[in-house]
Amino acid sequence: MEAAAKIEAAIAADMLNLPSPVERPPVLFEEYAETWMSGHVRMNLKESTAQAYRVLLDKHIYPSFRKKPLAEITQNEIKTL
């Protein structure tokens, strides 16, 4: 219990010299979609379904979302598409 109190005090006083959290670049829609296609789709769905998904991505979805961070895509954007 005493050790925990000392650690909490050191954290509060910023005396531990902990490294700053590393900022990671945002995951882009295209990165996520390609990982999904090469993983889940390729392993679990028929080839014809995978081809249909590829067409939908390339012709309809990528023009709007390809380089957009995944976390920034809104529900309204998806509904509009």
PDB file of N, CA, C and O in Angstrom:
ATOM      1  N   MET A   1       0.825  -1.186   0.000  1.00  0.00           N
ATOM      2  CA  MET A   1       0.000   0.000   0.000  1.00  0.00           C
ATOM      3  C   MET A   1       0.872   1.254   0.000  1.00  0.00           C
ATOM      4  O   MET A   1       0.582   2.221  -0.704  1.00  0.00           O
ATOM      5  N   GLU A   2       1.933   1.228   0.788  1.00  0.00           N
ATOM      6  CA  GLU A   2       2.836   2.376   0.845  1.00  0.00           C
ATOM      7  C   GLU A   2       3.531   2.577  -0.501  1.00  0.00           C
ATOM      8  O   GLU A   2       3.730   3.710  -0.939  1.00  0.00           O
ATOM      9  N   ALA A   3       3.896   1.483  -1.148  1.00  0.00           N
ATOM     10  CA  ALA A   3       4.555   1.569  -2.454  1.00  0.00           C
ATOM     11  C   ALA A   3       3.614   2.197  -3.480  1.00  0.00           C
ATOM     12  O   ALA A   3       4.032   3.019  -4.295  1.00  0.00           O
ATOM     13  N   ALA A   4       2.361   1.809  -3.435  1.00  0.00           N
ATOM     14  CA  ALA A   4       1.388   2.381  -4.371  1.00  0.00           C
ATOM     15  C   ALA A   4       1.246   3.879  -4.161  1.00  0.00           C
ATOM     16  O   ALA A   4       1.153   4.634  -5.128  1.00  0.00           O
ATOM     17  N   ALA A   5       1.227   4.312  -2.916  1.00  0.00           N
ATOM     18  CA  ALA A   5       1.115   5.741  -2.623  1.00  0.00           C
ATOM     19  C   ALA A   5       2.326   6.495  -3.147  1.00  0.00           C
ATOM     20  O   ALA A   5       2.191   7.602  -3.668  1.00  0.00           O
ATOM     21  N   LYS A   6       3.514   5.905  -3.013  1.00  0.00           N
ATOM     22  CA  LYS A   6       4.737   6.547  -3.520  1.00  0.00           C
ATOM     23  C   LYS A   6       4.703   6.654  -5.044  1.00  0.00           C
ATOM     24  O   LYS A   6       5.086   7.674  -5.616  1.00  0.00           O
ATOM     25  N   ILE A   7       4.245   5.598  -5.681  1.00  0.00           N
ATOM     26  CA  ILE A   7       4.161   5.608  -7.147  1.00  0.00           C
ATOM     27  C   ILE A   7       3.146   6.642  -7.615  1.00  0.00           C
ATOM     28  O   ILE A   7       3.413   7.394  -8.553  1.00  0.00           O
ATOM     29  N   GLU A   8       1.997   6.686  -6.977  1.00  0.00           N
ATOM     30  CA  GLU A   8       0.981   7.679  -7.340  1.00  0.00           C
ATOM     31  C   GLU A   8       1.507   9.102  -7.156  1.00  0.00           C
ATOM     32  O   GLU A   8       1.236   9.977  -7.978  1.00  0.00           O
ATOM     33  N   ALA A   9       2.260   9.335  -6.075  1.00  0.00           N
ATOM     34  CA  ALA A   9       2.839  10.658  -5.838  1.00  0.00           C
ATOM     35  C   ALA A   9       3.864  10.999  -6.909  1.00  0.00           C
ATOM     36  O   ALA A   9       3.924  12.137  -7.375  1.00  0.00           O
ATOM     37  N   ALA A  10       4.679  10.007  -7.305  1.00  0.00           N
ATOM     38  CA  ALA A  10       5.675  10.238  -8.349  1.00  0.00           C
ATOM     39  C   ALA A  10       5.012  10.518  -9.690  1.00  0.00           C
ATOM     40  O   ALA A  10       5.488  11.363 -10.449  1.00  0.00           O
ATOM     41  N   ILE A  11       3.931   9.829  -9.989  1.00  0.00           N
ATOM     42  CA  ILE A  11       3.194  10.077 -11.229  1.00  0.00           C
ATOM     43  C   ILE A  11       2.616  11.482 -11.208  1.00  0.00           C
ATOM     44  O   ILE A  11       2.735  12.219 -12.187  1.00  0.00           O
ATOM     45  N   ALA A  12       1.994  11.854 -10.106  1.00  0.00           N
ATOM     46  CA  ALA A  12       1.389  13.184  -9.990  1.00  0.00           C
ATOM     47  C   ALA A  12       2.437  14.280 -10.128  1.00  0.00           C
ATOM     48  O   ALA A  12       2.145  15.340 -10.680  1.00  0.00           O
ATOM     49  N   ALA A  13       3.654  14.047  -9.637  1.00  0.00           N
ATOM     50  CA  ALA A  13       4.720  15.049  -9.706  1.00  0.00           C
ATOM     51  C   ALA A  13       5.505  14.943 -11.014  1.00  0.00           C
ATOM     52  O   ALA A  13       6.456  15.695 -11.228  1.00  0.00           O
ATOM     53  N   ASP A  14       5.115  14.024 -11.881  1.00  0.00           N
ATOM     54  CA  ASP A  14       5.780  13.801 -13.172  1.00  0.00           C
ATOM     55  C   ASP A  14       7.268  13.507 -12.984  1.00  0.00           C
ATOM     56  O   ASP A  14       8.115  14.050 -13.692  1.00  0.00           O
ATOM     57  N   MET A  15       7.567  12.649 -12.028  1.00  0.00           N
ATOM     58  CA  MET A  15       8.956  12.332 -11.694  1.00  0.00           C
ATOM     59  C   MET A  15       9.412  10.988 -12.265  1.00  0.00           C
ATOM     60  O   MET A  15      10.555  10.596 -12.029  1.00  0.00           O
ATOM     61  N   LEU A  16       8.598  10.293 -12.976  1.00  0.00           N
ATOM     62  CA  LEU A  16       8.961   8.959 -13.456  1.00  0.00           C
ATOM     63  C   LEU A  16       9.658   8.959 -14.808  1.00  0.00           C
ATOM     64  O   LEU A  16      10.191   7.932 -15.229  1.00  0.00           O
ATOM     65  N   ASN A  17       9.661  10.092 -15.488  1.00  0.00           N
ATOM     66  CA  ASN A  17      10.293  10.190 -16.808  1.00  0.00           C
ATOM     67  C   ASN A  17       9.785   9.129 -17.777  1.00  0.00           C
ATOM     68  O   ASN A  17      10.564   8.495 -18.489  1.00  0.00           O
ATOM     69  N   LEU A  18       8.484   8.947 -17.792  1.00  0.00           N
ATOM     70  CA  LEU A  18       7.877   7.986 -18.703  1.00  0.00           C
ATOM     71  C   LEU A  18       7.913   8.546 -20.116  1.00  0.00           C
ATOM     72  O   LEU A  18       7.758   9.752 -20.310  1.00  0.00           O
ATOM     73  N   PRO A  19       8.117   7.678 -21.107  1.00  0.00           N
ATOM     74  CA  PRO A  19       8.110   8.180 -22.489  1.00  0.00           C
ATOM     75  C   PRO A  19       6.717   8.658 -22.874  1.00  0.00           C
ATOM     76  O   PRO A  19       5.708   8.143 -22.394  1.00  0.00           O
ATOM     77  N   SER A  20       6.688   9.639 -23.738  1.00  0.00           N
ATOM     78  CA  SER A  20       5.410  10.131 -24.244  1.00  0.00           C
ATOM     79  C   SER A  20       4.778   9.067 -25.120  1.00  0.00           C
ATOM     80  O   SER A  20       5.482   8.328 -25.809  1.00  0.00           O
ATOM     81  N   PRO A  21       3.454   8.984 -25.099  1.00  0.00           N
ATOM     82  CA  PRO A  21       2.803   8.015 -25.989  1.00  0.00           C
ATOM     83  C   PRO A  21       3.141   8.328 -27.447  1.00  0.00           C
ATOM     84  O   PRO A  21       3.190   9.487 -27.857  1.00  0.00           O
ATOM     85  N   VAL A  22       3.367   7.282 -28.205  1.00  0.00           N
ATOM     86  CA  VAL A  22       3.695   7.439 -29.617  1.00  0.00           C
ATOM     87  C   VAL A  22       2.416   7.684 -30.393  1.00  0.00           C
ATOM     88  O   VAL A  22       1.459   6.915 -30.300  1.00  0.00           O
ATOM     89  N   GLU A  23       2.410   8.754 -31.152  1.00  0.00           N
ATOM     90  CA  GLU A  23       1.251   9.047 -32.004  1.00  0.00           C
ATOM     91  C   GLU A  23       1.305   8.143 -33.220  1.00  0.00           C
ATOM     92  O   GLU A  23       2.297   8.118 -33.950  1.00  0.00           O
ATOM     93  N   ARG A  24       0.245   7.412 -33.426  1.00  0.00           N
ATOM     94  CA  ARG A  24       0.171   6.539 -34.598  1.00  0.00           C
ATOM     95  C   ARG A  24      -0.634   7.244 -35.674  1.00  0.00           C
ATOM     96  O   ARG A  24      -1.606   7.941 -35.382  1.00  0.00           O
ATOM     97  N   PRO A  25      -0.228   7.059 -36.909  1.00  0.00           N
ATOM     98  CA  PRO A  25      -1.025   7.672 -37.982  1.00  0.00           C
ATOM     99  C   PRO A  25      -2.403   7.013 -38.023  1.00  0.00           C
ATOM    100  O   PRO A  25      -2.550   5.840 -37.678  1.00  0.00           O
ATOM    101  N   PRO A  26      -3.394   7.768 -38.441  1.00  0.00           N
ATOM    102  CA  PRO A  26      -4.740   7.189 -38.496  1.00  0.00           C
ATOM    103  C   PRO A  26      -4.820   6.075 -39.537  1.00  0.00           C
ATOM    104  O   PRO A  26      -4.112   6.096 -40.544  1.00  0.00           O
ATOM    105  N   VAL A  27      -5.685   5.114 -39.281  1.00  0.00           N
ATOM    106  CA  VAL A  27      -5.928   4.027 -40.236  1.00  0.00           C
ATOM    107  C   VAL A  27      -6.834   4.574 -41.326  1.00  0.00           C
ATOM    108  O   VAL A  27      -7.929   5.066 -41.049  1.00  0.00           O
ATOM    109  N   LEU A  28      -6.377   4.486 -42.556  1.00  0.00           N
ATOM    110  CA  LEU A  28      -7.181   4.947 -43.683  1.00  0.00           C
ATOM    111  C   LEU A  28      -8.179   3.867 -44.088  1.00  0.00           C
ATOM    112  O   LEU A  28      -7.943   2.676 -43.884  1.00  0.00           O
ATOM    113  N   PHE A  29      -9.284   4.298 -44.657  1.00  0.00           N
ATOM    114  CA  PHE A  29     -10.318   3.350 -45.082  1.00  0.00           C
ATOM    115  C   PHE A  29      -9.734   2.286 -46.001  1.00  0.00           C
ATOM    116  O   PHE A  29     -10.019   1.099 -45.839  1.00  0.00           O
ATOM    117  N   GLU A  30      -8.922   2.703 -46.961  1.00  0.00           N
ATOM    118  CA  GLU A  30      -8.353   1.754 -47.927  1.00  0.00           C
ATOM    119  C   GLU A  30      -7.519   0.676 -47.228  1.00  0.00           C
ATOM    120  O   GLU A  30      -7.609  -0.498 -47.586  1.00  0.00           O
ATOM    121  N   GLU A  31      -6.708   1.061 -46.236  1.00  0.00           N
ATOM    122  CA  GLU A  31      -5.894   0.090 -45.515  1.00  0.00           C
ATOM    123  C   GLU A  31      -6.791  -0.950 -44.825  1.00  0.00           C
ATOM    124  O   GLU A  31      -6.542  -2.154 -44.898  1.00  0.00           O
ATOM    125  N   TYR A  32      -7.823  -0.457 -44.165  1.00  0.00           N
ATOM    126  CA  TYR A  32      -8.736  -1.349 -43.454  1.00  0.00           C
ATOM    127  C   TYR A  32      -9.459  -2.271 -44.441  1.00  0.00           C
ATOM    128  O   TYR A  32      -9.555  -3.478 -44.219  1.00  0.00           O
ATOM    129  N   ALA A  33      -9.961  -1.692 -45.523  1.00  0.00           N
ATOM    130  CA  ALA A  33     -10.723  -2.475 -46.499  1.00  0.00           C
ATOM    131  C   ALA A  33      -9.858  -3.549 -47.152  1.00  0.00           C
ATOM    132  O   ALA A  33     -10.314  -4.676 -47.344  1.00  0.00           O
ATOM    133  N   GLU A  34      -8.624  -3.213 -47.492  1.00  0.00           N
ATOM    134  CA  GLU A  34      -7.748  -4.194 -48.132  1.00  0.00           C
ATOM    135  C   GLU A  34      -7.367  -5.312 -47.162  1.00  0.00           C
ATOM    136  O   GLU A  34      -7.248  -6.469 -47.565  1.00  0.00           O
ATOM    137  N   THR A  35      -7.176  -4.975 -45.899  1.00  0.00           N
ATOM    138  CA  THR A  35      -6.898  -6.003 -44.895  1.00  0.00           C
ATOM    139  C   THR A  35      -8.102  -6.929 -44.748  1.00  0.00           C
ATOM    140  O   THR A  35      -7.955  -8.147 -44.645  1.00  0.00           O
ATOM    141  N   TRP A  36      -9.284  -6.339 -44.739  1.00  0.00           N
ATOM    142  CA  TRP A  36     -10.525  -7.114 -44.644  1.00  0.00           C
ATOM    143  C   TRP A  36     -10.687  -8.014 -45.866  1.00  0.00           C
ATOM    144  O   TRP A  36     -11.051  -9.183 -45.741  1.00  0.00           O
ATOM    145  N   MET A  37     -10.413  -7.458 -47.053  1.00  0.00           N
ATOM    146  CA  MET A  37     -10.545  -8.248 -48.287  1.00  0.00           C
ATOM    147  C   MET A  37      -9.562  -9.422 -48.297  1.00  0.00           C
ATOM    148  O   MET A  37      -9.936 -10.544 -48.640  1.00  0.00           O
ATOM    149  N   SER A  38      -8.317  -9.166 -47.923  1.00  0.00           N
ATOM    150  CA  SER A  38      -7.309 -10.232 -47.992  1.00  0.00           C
ATOM    151  C   SER A  38      -7.430 -11.223 -46.838  1.00  0.00           C
ATOM    152  O   SER A  38      -6.897 -12.330 -46.915  1.00  0.00           O
ATOM    153  N   GLY A  39      -8.115 -10.842 -45.785  1.00  0.00           N
ATOM    154  CA  GLY A  39      -8.295 -11.738 -44.654  1.00  0.00           C
ATOM    155  C   GLY A  39      -9.655 -12.395 -44.665  1.00  0.00           C
ATOM    156  O   GLY A  39      -9.817 -13.501 -45.181  1.00  0.00           O
ATOM    157  N   HIS A  40     -10.623 -11.722 -44.100  1.00  0.00           N
ATOM    158  CA  HIS A  40     -11.961 -12.287 -43.931  1.00  0.00           C
ATOM    159  C   HIS A  40     -12.594 -12.705 -45.258  1.00  0.00           C
ATOM    160  O   HIS A  40     -13.072 -13.831 -45.392  1.00  0.00           O
ATOM    161  N   VAL A  41     -12.596 -11.812 -46.223  1.00  0.00           N
ATOM    162  CA  VAL A  41     -13.295 -12.106 -47.486  1.00  0.00           C
ATOM    163  C   VAL A  41     -12.636 -13.283 -48.202  1.00  0.00           C
ATOM    164  O   VAL A  41     -13.320 -14.213 -48.629  1.00  0.00           O
ATOM    165  N   ARG A  42     -11.322 -13.244 -48.335  1.00  0.00           N
ATOM    166  CA  ARG A  42     -10.620 -14.312 -49.054  1.00  0.00           C
ATOM    167  C   ARG A  42     -10.766 -15.663 -48.352  1.00  0.00           C
ATOM    168  O   ARG A  42     -10.863 -16.700 -49.009  1.00  0.00           O
ATOM    169  N   MET A  43     -10.780 -15.649 -47.031  1.00  0.00           N
ATOM    170  CA  MET A  43     -10.813 -16.905 -46.285  1.00  0.00           C
ATOM    171  C   MET A  43     -12.222 -17.476 -46.086  1.00  0.00           C
ATOM    172  O   MET A  43     -12.375 -18.681 -45.883  1.00  0.00           O
ATOM    173  N   ASN A  44     -13.247 -16.626 -46.143  1.00  0.00           N
ATOM    174  CA  ASN A  44     -14.575 -17.087 -45.740  1.00  0.00           C
ATOM    175  C   ASN A  44     -15.668 -17.006 -46.805  1.00  0.00           C
ATOM    176  O   ASN A  44     -16.748 -17.569 -46.624  1.00  0.00           O
ATOM    177  N   LEU A  45     -15.404 -16.321 -47.898  1.00  0.00           N
ATOM    178  CA  LEU A  45     -16.465 -16.124 -48.881  1.00  0.00           C
ATOM    179  C   LEU A  45     -16.090 -16.733 -50.227  1.00  0.00           C
ATOM    180  O   LEU A  45     -14.922 -17.001 -50.508  1.00  0.00           O
ATOM    181  N   LYS A  46     -17.106 -16.942 -51.043  1.00  0.00           N
ATOM    182  CA  LYS A  46     -16.871 -17.470 -52.383  1.00  0.00           C
ATOM    183  C   LYS A  46     -16.091 -16.453 -53.216  1.00  0.00           C
ATOM    184  O   LYS A  46     -16.159 -15.247 -52.982  1.00  0.00           O
ATOM    185  N   GLU A  47     -15.357 -16.970 -54.184  1.00  0.00           N
ATOM    186  CA  GLU A  47     -14.586 -16.108 -55.087  1.00  0.00           C
ATOM    187  C   GLU A  47     -15.495 -15.112 -55.801  1.00  0.00           C
ATOM    188  O   GLU A  47     -15.117 -13.955 -55.990  1.00  0.00           O
ATOM    189  N   SER A  48     -16.673 -15.542 -56.193  1.00  0.00           N
ATOM    190  CA  SER A  48     -17.592 -14.635 -56.891  1.00  0.00           C
ATOM    191  C   SER A  48     -18.044 -13.483 -55.984  1.00  0.00           C
ATOM    192  O   SER A  48     -18.219 -12.355 -56.444  1.00  0.00           O
ATOM    193  N   THR A  49     -18.226 -13.775 -54.715  1.00  0.00           N
ATOM    194  CA  THR A  49     -18.604 -12.730 -53.761  1.00  0.00           C
ATOM    195  C   THR A  49     -17.444 -11.763 -53.580  1.00  0.00           C
ATOM    196  O   THR A  49     -17.651 -10.550 -53.537  1.00  0.00           O
ATOM    197  N   ALA A  50     -16.227 -12.283 -53.472  1.00  0.00           N
ATOM    198  CA  ALA A  50     -15.039 -11.431 -53.338  1.00  0.00           C
ATOM    199  C   ALA A  50     -14.893 -10.522 -54.555  1.00  0.00           C
ATOM    200  O   ALA A  50     -14.552  -9.347 -54.411  1.00  0.00           O
ATOM    201  N   GLN A  51     -15.144 -11.046 -55.734  1.00  0.00           N
ATOM    202  CA  GLN A  51     -15.049 -10.229 -56.949  1.00  0.00           C
ATOM    203  C   GLN A  51     -16.106  -9.134 -56.949  1.00  0.00           C
ATOM    204  O   GLN A  51     -15.829  -8.005 -57.355  1.00  0.00           O
ATOM    205  N   ALA A  52     -17.304  -9.456 -56.502  1.00  0.00           N
ATOM    206  CA  ALA A  52     -18.370  -8.444 -56.429  1.00  0.00           C
ATOM    207  C   ALA A  52     -18.002  -7.355 -55.422  1.00  0.00           C
ATOM    208  O   ALA A  52     -18.227  -6.172 -55.680  1.00  0.00           O
ATOM    209  N   TYR A  53     -17.443  -7.742 -54.289  1.00  0.00           N
ATOM    210  CA  TYR A  53     -17.002  -6.753 -53.293  1.00  0.00           C
ATOM    211  C   TYR A  53     -15.904  -5.864 -53.872  1.00  0.00           C
ATOM    212  O   TYR A  53     -15.891  -4.657 -53.629  1.00  0.00           O
ATOM    213  N   ARG A  54     -14.984  -6.455 -54.636  1.00  0.00           N
ATOM    214  CA  ARG A  54     -13.896  -5.680 -55.258  1.00  0.00           C
ATOM    215  C   ARG A  54     -14.458  -4.617 -56.189  1.00  0.00           C
ATOM    216  O   ARG A  54     -14.013  -3.470 -56.172  1.00  0.00           O
ATOM    217  N   VAL A  55     -15.429  -4.999 -56.995  1.00  0.00           N
ATOM    218  CA  VAL A  55     -16.054  -4.045 -57.923  1.00  0.00           C
ATOM    219  C   VAL A  55     -16.731  -2.917 -57.147  1.00  0.00           C
ATOM    220  O   VAL A  55     -16.583  -1.745 -57.494  1.00  0.00           O
ATOM    221  N   LEU A  56     -17.468  -3.267 -56.105  1.00  0.00           N
ATOM    222  CA  LEU A  56     -18.143  -2.243 -55.308  1.00  0.00           C
ATOM    223  C   LEU A  56     -17.138  -1.285 -54.667  1.00  0.00           C
ATOM    224  O   LEU A  56     -17.336  -0.070 -54.676  1.00  0.00           O
ATOM    225  N   LEU A  57     -16.062  -1.842 -54.113  1.00  0.00           N
ATOM    226  CA  LEU A  57     -15.032  -0.976 -53.530  1.00  0.00           C
ATOM    227  C   LEU A  57     -14.435  -0.047 -54.570  1.00  0.00           C
ATOM    228  O   LEU A  57     -14.398   1.168 -54.378  1.00  0.00           O
ATOM    229  N   ASP A  58     -13.967  -0.618 -55.669  1.00  0.00           N
ATOM    230  CA  ASP A  58     -13.258   0.169 -56.673  1.00  0.00           C
ATOM    231  C   ASP A  58     -14.132   1.217 -57.360  1.00  0.00           C
ATOM    232  O   ASP A  58     -13.688   2.345 -57.577  1.00  0.00           O
ATOM    233  N   LYS A  59     -15.354   0.860 -57.700  1.00  0.00           N
ATOM    234  CA  LYS A  59     -16.207   1.774 -58.478  1.00  0.00           C
ATOM    235  C   LYS A  59     -17.028   2.731 -57.632  1.00  0.00           C
ATOM    236  O   LYS A  59     -17.298   3.852 -58.063  1.00  0.00           O
ATOM    237  N   HIS A  60     -17.425   2.318 -56.450  1.00  0.00           N
ATOM    238  CA  HIS A  60     -18.387   3.113 -55.705  1.00  0.00           C
ATOM    239  C   HIS A  60     -17.880   3.652 -54.368  1.00  0.00           C
ATOM    240  O   HIS A  60     -18.203   4.780 -53.995  1.00  0.00           O
ATOM    241  N   ILE A  61     -17.101   2.868 -53.654  1.00  0.00           N
ATOM    242  CA  ILE A  61     -16.726   3.265 -52.296  1.00  0.00           C
ATOM    243  C   ILE A  61     -15.388   3.999 -52.262  1.00  0.00           C
ATOM    244  O   ILE A  61     -15.276   5.037 -51.610  1.00  0.00           O
ATOM    245  N   TYR A  62     -14.379   3.484 -52.947  1.00  0.00           N
ATOM    246  CA  TYR A  62     -13.070   4.135 -52.920  1.00  0.00           C
ATOM    247  C   TYR A  62     -13.081   5.577 -53.423  1.00  0.00           C
ATOM    248  O   TYR A  62     -12.364   6.406 -52.862  1.00  0.00           O
ATOM    249  N   PRO A  63     -13.847   5.914 -54.438  1.00  0.00           N
ATOM    250  CA  PRO A  63     -13.827   7.325 -54.862  1.00  0.00           C
ATOM    251  C   PRO A  63     -14.171   8.301 -53.720  1.00  0.00           C
ATOM    252  O   PRO A  63     -13.684   9.432 -53.717  1.00  0.00           O
ATOM    253  N   SER A  64     -14.978   7.890 -52.781  1.00  0.00           N
ATOM    254  CA  SER A  64     -15.358   8.764 -51.673  1.00  0.00           C
ATOM    255  C   SER A  64     -14.484   8.595 -50.436  1.00  0.00           C
ATOM    256  O   SER A  64     -14.211   9.569 -49.734  1.00  0.00           O
ATOM    257  N   PHE A  65     -14.043   7.372 -50.163  1.00  0.00           N
ATOM    258  CA  PHE A  65     -13.432   7.094 -48.869  1.00  0.00           C
ATOM    259  C   PHE A  65     -12.000   6.563 -48.900  1.00  0.00           C
ATOM    260  O   PHE A  65     -11.422   6.338 -47.837  1.00  0.00           O
ATOM    261  N   ARG A  66     -11.420   6.357 -50.050  1.00  0.00           N
ATOM    262  CA  ARG A  66     -10.123   5.675 -50.162  1.00  0.00           C
ATOM    263  C   ARG A  66      -9.080   6.194 -49.170  1.00  0.00           C
ATOM    264  O   ARG A  66      -8.532   5.402 -48.403  1.00  0.00           O
ATOM    265  N   LYS A  67      -8.795   7.474 -49.160  1.00  0.00           N
ATOM    266  CA  LYS A  67      -7.719   8.038 -48.327  1.00  0.00           C
ATOM    267  C   LYS A  67      -8.238   8.718 -47.065  1.00  0.00           C
ATOM    268  O   LYS A  67      -7.500   9.445 -46.400  1.00  0.00           O
ATOM    269  N   LYS A  68      -9.485   8.486 -46.740  1.00  0.00           N
ATOM    270  CA  LYS A  68     -10.078   9.112 -45.556  1.00  0.00           C
ATOM    271  C   LYS A  68      -9.785   8.267 -44.318  1.00  0.00           C
ATOM    272  O   LYS A  68      -9.921   7.044 -44.359  1.00  0.00           O
ATOM    273  N   PRO A  69      -9.380   8.913 -43.210  1.00  0.00           N
ATOM    274  CA  PRO A  69      -9.198   8.139 -41.981  1.00  0.00           C
ATOM    275  C   PRO A  69     -10.500   7.454 -41.576  1.00  0.00           C
ATOM    276  O   PRO A  69     -11.570   8.063 -41.586  1.00  0.00           O
ATOM    277  N   LEU A  70     -10.390   6.208 -41.229  1.00  0.00           N
ATOM    278  CA  LEU A  70     -11.555   5.399 -40.889  1.00  0.00           C
ATOM    279  C   LEU A  70     -12.392   6.047 -39.792  1.00  0.00           C
ATOM    280  O   LEU A  70     -13.621   6.040 -39.864  1.00  0.00           O
ATOM    281  N   ALA A  71     -11.742   6.600 -38.791  1.00  0.00           N
ATOM    282  CA  ALA A  71     -12.452   7.185 -37.648  1.00  0.00           C
ATOM    283  C   ALA A  71     -13.205   8.467 -38.013  1.00  0.00           C
ATOM    284  O   ALA A  71     -14.052   8.924 -37.245  1.00  0.00           O
ATOM    285  N   GLU A  72     -12.906   9.045 -39.168  1.00  0.00           N
ATOM    286  CA  GLU A  72     -13.562  10.288 -39.571  1.00  0.00           C
ATOM    287  C   GLU A  72     -14.769  10.079 -40.482  1.00  0.00           C
ATOM    288  O   GLU A  72     -15.463  11.039 -40.815  1.00  0.00           O
ATOM    289  N   ILE A  73     -15.020   8.863 -40.878  1.00  0.00           N
ATOM    290  CA  ILE A  73     -16.170   8.593 -41.746  1.00  0.00           C
ATOM    291  C   ILE A  73     -17.419   8.606 -40.878  1.00  0.00           C
ATOM    292  O   ILE A  73     -17.509   7.888 -39.882  1.00  0.00           O
ATOM    293  N   THR A  74     -18.374   9.431 -41.270  1.00  0.00           N
ATOM    294  CA  THR A  74     -19.581   9.582 -40.462  1.00  0.00           C
ATOM    295  C   THR A  74     -20.718   8.710 -40.976  1.00  0.00           C
ATOM    296  O   THR A  74     -20.705   8.243 -42.115  1.00  0.00           O
ATOM    297  N   GLN A  75     -21.687   8.509 -40.118  1.00  0.00           N
ATOM    298  CA  GLN A  75     -22.855   7.734 -40.487  1.00  0.00           C
ATOM    299  C   GLN A  75     -23.600   8.419 -41.639  1.00  0.00           C
ATOM    300  O   GLN A  75     -24.111   7.745 -42.534  1.00  0.00           O
ATOM    301  N   ASN A  76     -23.661   9.737 -41.619  1.00  0.00           N
ATOM    302  CA  ASN A  76     -24.342  10.470 -42.702  1.00  0.00           C
ATOM    303  C   ASN A  76     -23.641  10.274 -44.038  1.00  0.00           C
ATOM    304  O   ASN A  76     -24.301  10.148 -45.070  1.00  0.00           O
ATOM    305  N   GLU A  77     -22.302  10.247 -44.031  1.00  0.00           N
ATOM    306  CA  GLU A  77     -21.555  10.008 -45.283  1.00  0.00           C
ATOM    307  C   GLU A  77     -21.877   8.621 -45.830  1.00  0.00           C
ATOM    308  O   GLU A  77     -22.025   8.443 -47.039  1.00  0.00           O
ATOM    309  N   ILE A  78     -21.981   7.666 -44.959  1.00  0.00           N
ATOM    310  CA  ILE A  78     -22.291   6.302 -45.394  1.00  0.00           C
ATOM    311  C   ILE A  78     -23.702   6.237 -45.943  1.00  0.00           C
ATOM    312  O   ILE A  78     -23.936   5.612 -46.978  1.00  0.00           O
ATOM    313  N   LYS A  79     -24.646   6.873 -45.264  1.00  0.00           N
ATOM    314  CA  LYS A  79     -26.039   6.894 -45.745  1.00  0.00           C
ATOM    315  C   LYS A  79     -26.131   7.577 -47.104  1.00  0.00           C
ATOM    316  O   LYS A  79     -26.854   7.112 -47.985  1.00  0.00           O
ATOM    317  N   THR A  80     -25.408   8.673 -47.276  1.00  0.00           N
ATOM    318  CA  THR A  80     -25.427   9.402 -48.543  1.00  0.00           C
ATOM    319  C   THR A  80     -24.864   8.553 -49.670  1.00  0.00           C
ATOM    320  O   THR A  80     -25.387   8.562 -50.784  1.00  0.00           O
ATOM    321  N   LEU A  81     -23.799   7.821 -49.379  1.00  0.00           N
ATOM    322  CA  LEU A  81     -23.193   6.960 -50.407  1.00  0.00           C
ATOM    323  C   LEU A  81     -24.162   5.873 -50.821  1.00  0.00           C
ATOM    324  O   LEU A  81     -23.836   5.049 -51.676  1.00  0.00           O
TER     325      LEU A  81
END
